[in-house]
Amino acid sequence: MTAHVAPGKRAVSHVLLVGFAITALFPLLLVGLNSLKLSTQIIADPLSLPKSFTWGNFSQAWQFGHFGHGFINSILLAGTTVIVVLVCSTLAGYVLAGKKLRTGPAIMIYFMVSMTVPIQLFLFPLYFAFAHLNLLGNVFAVGVVIAALNLPLSIFLMRTFFLNIPREVEEAAIVDGAPTRQILLRVMLPVVSPGLITVAIISGLNAWNEFLITSTFLQGNYTATLGYLSMNGTFSTNEGVMMAGAVILIVPIIVVFVILQRYVVDGLVAGAVKG
């Protein structure tokens, strides 16, 4: 039996949702409009519609923002981060959810505490290690560092997804004589696939938007984010080109999120059921 919602409350909730949507979408719309205008038009009235479409802003932003090289590095960085996070968080989540370790609660406390420690505390020792190992500018090594930052939350999420699987499913596979590797790959992973997608999206977007770690360890090796920020000195007075660069940077993120938003929402809701 479904609960009846009063029309007044429903109208208020719709108004609030529309207001939140406008608040979120208005800055994006403003950036998109200003990316098609000359800098003088933006200064005169940033809220006006373009009098003529200045597509040259995008070509200049692409060239001087090093986006061709930056997008490749960002994809490699995000891909490395996602692979490392998925492998490690899946294995750790499976073990911690199954209570196969006596020190499981202490490990969970450790991960919880690690999420509160700022990464700035580790920049100097990490930089020393990277310099000593000749890893400065190495996209894959930086991806491992970013993966380590995303692992605590990812392990919490994956552990919750494994906890939501009935114990009888794993016990039935054990009775049938399936080894642990086969149980994990063929029985458990298909069930927790929404969690895998959620963790992949969250860690991938974090890697794509990362600035502090990449600017510290990727010296002279641009990602899309660093390429956009490199335009700040050259085009700080040309708002049109800067806005075009922002559009180039955020469009892939928006497209990926719109395509996969259903999986993210379903995964977060499912992962919040049991903890």
FIGUMI-515710 format. One record per residue (C-alpha): residue number from 1; x, y negated, z negated; chain; residue in three letters. Coordinates in steps of 0.1 Angstrom, whole numbers, plus 5000, padded with zeros to 4 digits. Layout:
BEGIN
  keti     u     v     w  sedo  kolti
   NUM     X     Y     Z     A    ALA
...
This chain:
BEGIN
  keti     u     v     w  sedo  kolti
     1  5000  5000  5000     A    MET
     2  5015  4967  5011     A    THR
     3  5014  4936  4989     A    ALA
     4  4994  4907  5002     A    HIS
     5  5014  4874  5006     A    VAL
     6  4994  4842  5002     A    ALA
     7  4994  4820  5034     A    PRO
     8  5007  4791  5014     A    GLY
     9  5038  4810  5002     A    LYS
    10  5043  4824  5037     A    ARG
    11  5043  4789  5052     A    ALA
    12  5067  4777  5026     A    VAL
    13  5091  4806  5033     A    SER
    14  5089  4799  5070     A    HIS
    15  5096  4762  5066     A    VAL
    16  5126  4771  5044     A    LEU
    17  5139  4796  5069     A    LEU
    18  5135  4771  5098     A    VAL
    19  5154  4745  5077     A    GLY
    20  5182  4769  5070     A    PHE
    21  5184  4778  5107     A    ALA
    22  5186  4742  5118     A    ILE
    23  5212  4734  5092     A    THR
    24  5233  4763  5105     A    ALA
    25  5228  4758  5142     A    LEU
    26  5229  4720  5144     A    PHE
    27  5267  4717  5140     A    PRO
    28  5273  4744  5167     A    LEU
    29  5249  4726  5190     A    LEU
    30  5267  4693  5184     A    LEU
    31  5301  4708  5191     A    VAL
    32  5287  4723  5224     A    GLY
    33  5272  4690  5235     A    LEU
    34  5303  4670  5227     A    ASN
    35  5326  4695  5245     A    SER
    36  5310  4684  5277     A    LEU
    37  5315  4646  5272     A    LYS
    38  5343  4622  5275     A    LEU
    39  5361  4611  5244     A    SER
    40  5348  4575  5248     A    THR
    41  5312  4588  5249     A    GLN
    42  5317  4609  5218     A    ILE
    43  5331  4579  5199     A    ILE
    44  5302  4557  5211     A    ALA
    45  5274  4581  5202     A    ASP
    46  5283  4617  5191     A    PRO
    47  5246  4626  5190     A    LEU
    48  5237  4616  5225     A    SER
    49  5233  4639  5255     A    LEU
    50  5261  4641  5280     A    PRO
    51  5257  4616  5309     A    LYS
    52  5279  4638  5330     A    SER
    53  5293  4672  5324     A    PHE
    54  5331  4670  5318     A    THR
    55  5341  4706  5325     A    TRP
    56  5378  4696  5327     A    GLY
    57  5378  4696  5289     A    ASN
    58  5377  4734  5289     A    PHE
    59  5406  4738  5314     A    SER
    60  5428  4714  5293     A    GLN
    61  5419  4731  5261     A    ALA
    62  5426  4766  5276     A    TRP
    63  5460  4755  5289     A    GLN
    64  5473  4735  5260     A    PHE
    65  5457  4757  5233     A    GLY
    66  5476  4787  5246     A    HIS
    67  5443  4806  5245     A    PHE
    68  5453  4831  5272     A    GLY
    69  5481  4844  5250     A    HIS
    70  5463  4837  5218     A    GLY
    71  5433  4858  5226     A    PHE
    72  5455  4888  5233     A    ILE
    73  5473  4884  5200     A    ASN
    74  5440  4879  5181     A    SER
    75  5426  4911  5196     A    ILE
    76  5457  4930  5187     A    LEU
    77  5457  4915  5152     A    LEU
    78  5420  4923  5146     A    ALA
    79  5423  4958  5161     A    GLY
    80  5453  4967  5139     A    THR
    81  5434  4953  5108     A    THR
    82  5402  4972  5116     A    VAL
    83  5420  5005  5123     A    ILE
    84  5441  5004  5091     A    VAL
    85  5411  4993  5070     A    VAL
    86  5388  5020  5084     A    LEU
    87  5412  5048  5078     A    VAL
    88  5423  5037  5043     A    CYS
    89  5389  5026  5030     A    SER
    90  5372  5058  5043     A    THR
    91  5397  5081  5027     A    LEU
    92  5397  5061  4994     A    ALA
    93  5360  5057  4993     A    GLY
    94  5354  5094  4999     A    TYR
    95  5378  5104  4971     A    VAL
    96  5365  5078  4946     A    LEU
    97  5328  5086  4953     A    ALA
    98  5334  5123  4948     A    GLY
    99  5350  5117  4914     A    LYS
   100  5379  5139  4925     A    LYS
   101  5403  5119  4904     A    LEU
   102  5404  5114  4867     A    ARG
   103  5419  5080  4871     A    THR
   104  5391  5069  4895     A    GLY
   105  5375  5043  4871     A    PRO
   106  5410  5028  4865     A    ALA
   107  5416  5026  4902     A    ILE
   108  5383  5009  4908     A    MET
   109  5391  4983  4881     A    ILE
   110  5425  4978  4898     A    TYR
   111  5408  4971  4931     A    PHE
   112  5383  4948  4914     A    MET
   113  5411  4928  4897     A    VAL
   114  5431  4926  4930     A    SER
   115  5403  4908  4947     A    MET
   116  5407  4879  4922     A    THR
   117  5445  4875  4928     A    VAL
   118  5452  4847  4954     A    PRO
   119  5474  4857  4983     A    ILE
   120  5495  4826  4978     A    GLN
   121  5513  4844  4949     A    LEU
   122  5527  4870  4974     A    PHE
   123  5537  4848  5003     A    LEU
   124  5573  4843  4992     A    PHE
   125  5581  4880  4985     A    PRO
   126  5562  4890  5017     A    LEU
   127  5581  4864  5037     A    TYR
   128  5614  4876  5023     A    PHE
   129  5605  4912  5032     A    ALA
   130  5594  4903  5067     A    PHE
   131  5626  4883  5073     A    ALA
   132  5647  4911  5060     A    HIS
   133  5630  4937  5082     A    LEU
   134  5629  4914  5113     A    ASN
   135  5591  4915  5114     A    LEU
   136  5585  4878  5117     A    LEU
   137  5563  4872  5147     A    GLY
   138  5552  4909  5148     A    ASN
   139  5514  4909  5153     A    VAL
   140  5510  4946  5141     A    PHE
   141  5529  4940  5109     A    ALA
   142  5508  4910  5101     A    VAL
   143  5477  4930  5108     A    GLY
   144  5487  4955  5081     A    VAL
   145  5491  4926  5056     A    VAL
   146  5456  4913  5065     A    ILE
   147  5442  4948  5062     A    ALA
   148  5456  4951  5027     A    ALA
   149  5437  4919  5018     A    LEU
   150  5405  4934  5031     A    ASN
   151  5409  4968  5016     A    LEU
   152  5395  4963  4981     A    PRO
   153  5361  4951  4993     A    LEU
   154  5361  4977  5021     A    SER
   155  5368  5005  4996     A    ILE
   156  5339  4993  4974     A    PHE
   157  5316  4993  5004     A    LEU
   158  5326  5027  5017     A    MET
   159  5325  5043  4982     A    ARG
   160  5289  5030  4979     A    THR
   161  5280  5046  5012     A    PHE
   162  5295  5079  5002     A    PHE
   163  5276  5077  4969     A    LEU
   164  5244  5074  4988     A    ASN
   165  5249  5108  5004     A    ILE
   166  5232  5136  4985     A    PRO
   167  5256  5158  4967     A    ARG
   168  5240  5189  4982     A    GLU
   169  5251  5179  5017     A    VAL
   170  5288  5183  5008     A    GLU
   171  5282  5214  4986     A    GLU
   172  5264  5231  5015     A    ALA
   173  5294  5225  5038     A    ALA
   174  5318  5238  5011     A    ILE
   175  5297  5270  5007     A    VAL
   176  5298  5275  5045     A    ASP
   177  5336  5275  5042     A    GLY
   178  5343  5242  5059     A    ALA
   179  5377  5226  5050     A    PRO
   180  5379  5191  5035     A    THR
   181  5390  5176  5068     A    ARG
   182  5361  5190  5086     A    GLN
   183  5336  5180  5059     A    ILE
   184  5348  5144  5061     A    LEU
   185  5350  5141  5099     A    LEU
   186  5319  5161  5109     A    ARG
   187  5296  5159  5080     A    VAL
   188  5302  5127  5060     A    MET
   189  5314  5102  5086     A    LEU
   190  5283  5105  5109     A    PRO
   191  5261  5097  5078     A    VAL
   192  5282  5067  5067     A    VAL
   193  5286  5053  5103     A    SER
   194  5266  5021  5093     A    PRO
   195  5292  5015  5066     A    GLY
   196  5320  5020  5091     A    LEU
   197  5305  4994  5114     A    ILE
   198  5299  4969  5086     A    THR
   199  5335  4972  5073     A    VAL
   200  5349  4970  5108     A    ALA
   201  5330  4938  5116     A    ILE
   202  5338  4921  5083     A    ILE
   203  5375  4929  5084     A    SER
   204  5377  4922  5121     A    GLY
   205  5362  4887  5117     A    LEU
   206  5384  4880  5088     A    ASN
   207  5415  4889  5108     A    ALA
   208  5403  4868  5138     A    TRP
   209  5398  4837  5116     A    ASN
   210  5429  4842  5095     A    GLU
   211  5451  4811  5093     A    PHE
   212  5474  4812  5062     A    LEU
   213  5490  4846  5068     A    ILE
   214  5493  4842  5106     A    THR
   215  5508  4807  5104     A    SER
   216  5533  4819  5079     A    THR
   217  5545  4851  5096     A    PHE
   218  5537  4847  5133     A    LEU
   219  5562  4819  5139     A    GLN
   220  5560  4809  5176     A    GLY
   221  5535  4837  5183     A    ASN
   222  5501  4821  5188     A    TYR
   223  5468  4836  5179     A    THR
   224  5436  4820  5192     A    ALA
   225  5432  4801  5158     A    THR
   226  5468  4789  5158     A    LEU
   227  5465  4779  5194     A    GLY
   228  5436  4757  5187     A    TYR
   229  5453  4741  5157     A    LEU
   230  5484  4734  5178     A    SER
   231  5462  4711  5199     A    MET
   232  5457  4688  5169     A    ASN
   233  5488  4667  5174     A    GLY
   234  5484  4665  5212     A    THR
   235  5447  4659  5215     A    PHE
   236  5438  4645  5181     A    SER
   237  5425  4614  5198     A    THR
   238  5407  4633  5226     A    ASN
   239  5376  4647  5208     A    GLU
   240  5362  4661  5240     A    GLY
   241  5391  4685  5245     A    VAL
   242  5392  4694  5208     A    MET
   243  5355  4702  5209     A    MET
   244  5360  4723  5241     A    ALA
   245  5387  4742  5223     A    GLY
   246  5364  4748  5193     A    ALA
   247  5337  4762  5217     A    VAL
   248  5363  4786  5233     A    ILE
   249  5373  4798  5198     A    LEU
   250  5339  4804  5183     A    ILE
   251  5320  4818  5213     A    VAL
   252  5335  4853  5211     A    PRO
   253  5327  4854  5174     A    ILE
   254  5291  4844  5179     A    ILE
   255  5287  4869  5207     A    VAL
   256  5301  4898  5187     A    VAL
   257  5280  4889  5157     A    PHE
   258  5247  4885  5176     A    VAL
   259  5253  4919  5193     A    ILE
   260  5261  4936  5160     A    LEU
   261  5242  4916  5134     A    GLN
   262  5216  4944  5130     A    ARG
   263  5243  4969  5120     A    TYR
   264  5258  4944  5096     A    VAL
   265  5225  4936  5079     A    VAL
   266  5215  4973  5077     A    ASP
   267  5249  4983  5065     A    GLY
   268  5250  4957  5037     A    LEU
   269  5215  4966  5026     A    VAL
   270  5222  5003  5026     A    ALA
   271  5255  4998  5008     A    GLY
   272  5238  4978  4980     A    ALA
   273  5214  5006  4970     A    VAL
   274  5238  5025  4947     A    LYS
   275  5271  5015  4933     A    GLY
